[in-house]
Amino acid sequence: MTTSAPITPLTPTLQRVAQHLANGLTAQEIATQTVLSPVTVRQYLRDIRESLHCPPRCKPPVIVHRLFADQQVAPPTADRPAPTLSPGQLLLLRAVAEHSDPRDIAVAAKLAPADQRAALDQLLADTGARDTTHLVILAHGWKLLPTDPAARSGANQ
């Protein structure tokens, strides 16, 4: 379930790091680009998770979704039209954006856990996404994911 506590607005430093994450960079890439130590970047990512009320082991796609949904970073712009996705693919997309644990993703997407990986691989292929974080970024650019906090369910899991 989502928390009812309001998010803590990010400091300018955390916003800069969050924008890099929302652009699809890994922690190491952020460290290289910002000339910060990897340890500092990891701490900043923990601080971002905490500000967004995400659990400690929350995956980057969930954090990125929360950053966009809570308007903490600039929204992405679509560089190509959205692909046509089936209702099942849209459900999986939302599950990936809202859950970190593969079992939780499968349950939210109404998939058998054994089928989740193949369905996700197909979704990545159909959208042209490099990975699940890129998938969430693309989906926000295409306006396929909710940005209204009241519309989200389970977004901090």
C-alpha positions, 0 to 999 in steps of 0.5 A: 500500500502507498503511504499516506505521509507526504513525500519530503521534497528533494534538496537541489543536490538530490534532485540533480542525482535523481534527474540522472537516475530518471535519465536512465543512468546507473549509480556508477554512471551517475558517479562518473558523470557528476564526479562524485564517489560511488559511495556518495551516489549510493548514499544519495540514492538511499536519501532519495528512496527515503524521501519518497517513502520507498522501502530500502531494497526498492529497485530503480524502476520503482524509484524512477516511477515515484520520481515522475509520479511525485513530480520530483524530476522533469518528466521525460518526452517521448522520442517516438510514438507509444507502441500498442500494448495489450491490456496484459502488457499494460498491467505488467508495465504498471506492476514493474513500475510499482513493485520490486520483488519478482513475485509481487510483480507477477501477482500484480500483473496476474501472471504465473511466476514462471511466466513473468520473465518471458512476458517481461522480455516480450514487453521490453522487446515490444517497447524497445526498452533496454531494461526495466528502468528504461521501460518506466522512463519510456512509459512516462514519456508515452503517458502510460503510467499514472502520475496522480498519487491517488491513482497509484496503488502499492507504489512503494513496494 
